[in-house]
């Protein structure tokens, strides 16, 4: 759906970009509720950020200098708003490609009375490549991404060496990349890819997964998974000083 404040450049007909990169997501269409539409109409100018092919000044974006956490694929935004409300000493930048989720997140942020949250409606790879300055993020979060279960689709998983290298460039020294999944084969894939990454070290005492950090709220997907008896795997890797 077109909205005057929001980029419409996402490709809805193919999994590839103009440059041939395979996308890790399918842009889901959905009808906007009245609450979501109203939030987009009234709150986007203050809390939304249009995609642009040039670096952002994050201090200007948020109005002051504080550590920035990027949350990739925040869904309907409940856990992101929860974290932003619980940590006013940090800034949160949410990236999502599902428009109803963007609207829901904006509405929830207003209801929570928070001012330390901004959102971008665009492909996170292009946002990282074009908009985020190197070494500017304190934390990158990727919770419950699409695992692309079928073997022939595994190449669409967002956690691949090129993406990890990109995240590494954007994290500050000692910044952390925190991932979580409820699909064990994907957890094993994440661990294998991250273990090969040149500029990261595993924060797990056992060399694999970490207990769920208290700072990560239970998400809708996690709660559903627990009801179905699924496990959840958290991975935290710190960027090595370079």
N, C-alpha and C positions, 0 to 999 in steps of 0.2 A: 504494500500500500504506500502510495506517495504521501509524504508529509513535507511541508515547506522547509522545516528545519533540519531534515535528516537526509543523509546521502542515499541515493538510490542506485549507486554504482555496483552493488553486489550482484553477481551473476546468478540468476535463478534457473538457468537452463542447462548448465553444465557444471561438472565438478572441477573444471580447470579454469585458471585465470587466463588473461590474454597472453601472458608469458609462458603458459603451459604448465604452471605449477598445479599439482593436484590439491584440491581443497580438502580439508579435513572435516567439513560440515556440509549439511544440506540446509539451505535456508528454508525454515518452516514457515508456511503461511498460516495466518490465524486471524480471526475476526477480533477487532478491538472492542473491549467493553467500554461503556460510557466513562467509567473511572479512568481507564487507560488512555482513551482519546483525550479526555480533559487534561490529564497530566501532561501528555505530549504537547497539547496546544498551549498550556500555560507555564509549564516548568522547564521545557527544553531550553529556552534562551538562557536560563540561569544555571541549570545543571547538566545540560547536554553540550557536547562538543562535536562539531562537524568534522568529518574526515578531511584532511588536507595533506598534500604531498610535501610538507615541510615541517621541521621540528617544532614542537610545542615548547614554550617556556612554562614548566610545571608550576613554578612559584607564582607566576602571573595568573595561570589558570585557576589556582586555588586561592590566590590572594595573600598567601604567606608561605614561608619555607618550613616544611615538615617532611618527614619520611613518607614516601609514596608506595602504596601497595597496589599492584595491578591484579584485578580478579578477571580471569578469562572465562567467558561463558557462564554468566551469573544466573541464567534461567529467569525466574520471576523476581529475583532480587532479594528474597527474604533473608538469606544468610548474609549477603553483602551489606544490607541495611543494618542488620544486627551487629555485624563487626564494626561498621562505621560508627554506630551509636555507642558501642562499648569502648571505642578507642578514639576519642576526640583529639588525641595527640598525634594522630596519623592522618594522611590523606588517602583516599581510596578512589581508584580509577577503574570502573567496570567496563568490560568490552562484551557486547552481545550482538547476535545477528537475528534474534527473534523479536520482532517489533512489539507484540503484546507484552513480552517480558520487560522490555525497556520502559514501556508505559507503566507497568505494574511497579517496577523498581522506583521510578520517579515519584509515583503516588505514595508509596510506602516511605520514601525518604522524607517527603514533606510532612507526612503524618507523624514521623518520628522526630521532626524538628531538627534534622541534622544539616550541616553546611559543609561537611568535609568529604562529600561524594560527588564525582562527576562521571558521566557515562558517554560512551562512543558506540554508535550503531554501525559497525563495519567489521571486516575481516581482520582478525588480530594480527596476522602476519604482516599485512600492509600497514597497519597501525604501528607495529613495532619497527618495521623497516623505515617508515617515512616520518612518523610523528614523535617517536620517543627518543630523546637524546641518549647517547651511550652513557653507561654508568650512572643513570638517574633514578633507578628503582631500588627500593630497599627489599621488597618482597614481591614475588610473582606467584599467584595462586592458580591452580588448574584443578578444579574439583569435579570428578565424575564426568569426564569428557566421553564422547561417543567412542565405545571400544571397537567398533567395526568388527563384529564377531567373526564373520566369514573370512577364511584364510585369503581368498582372492581380494578382499577389501582391506587387509591389514595395512597396505601401503597408504591408506587414507588416514591412519591414526596421526594425530597431531604430534605426538612425541616421536620424533625422528631426529637424527643427528643434526640436520640443518636447522631445525627449529630450536633445538637445545642450544646450539651455538649462538643463534640470534638472541635468545633469552639471556645467555651469558654475557653478551656484549652490553645489554641494557641494564643489567644488575650492577649495583655498586660493589666494590670489594667487600667481601663478607656478606653480601646480599644472599637471600635464600630463595630457592625454587621449591615450592611445596605442591605436591600432587596427591590426589586421592582417587581411588577407583574401587568399585565393588565387583570388578571382574578380574579374577586371579590371573588368567593368561595375559591380560593387559598390564597388570601390576608387574608380572615377570618381564614383560617387554620393556616397560618403563625402567625397571631396575637395570636391565641389560644395557639399554641405550645410555642411561645416565652414568653407569659405571665406566663407560668408555669415553665419557666427555672429558676433555682435557683440563678444563678450568673449574671443575666441581669436585667436592668431596662429600661423601655420604655422612650425614649426621646420625645415622643409626648406630647404636652401640654394638649391634650384632651384624652390621654390614649389609642389612637388607632394608627392613621397614621400621618405622617409628610408631610408638603408640599415638593414638589420636590426640593431637595437641588440644588443650583446653580452649585455645583461642579459635579453633575451627568449630562453628556451630553445626549441629546435626542438620543436614539438608533434607529436603523432601525425598530425594533419591535414596539417601542413606536410610531414612526411616522406612521407606518402602522395602529396601533391600533387607533390612533387619527382620521385617515381618515375614519375608520369604526365606529367611534363614541364610542369607548371603553374608559373606565376610566383607570387611572393608580394609584396604591397605593404604596407609599413608607413607609417602616418601618425602624426605626433606634433604636437599643437597645445598651446601653452601658454596658460594663462589670463592675460589682460592685467590689470595692476594696476588696481583700481577703488577 
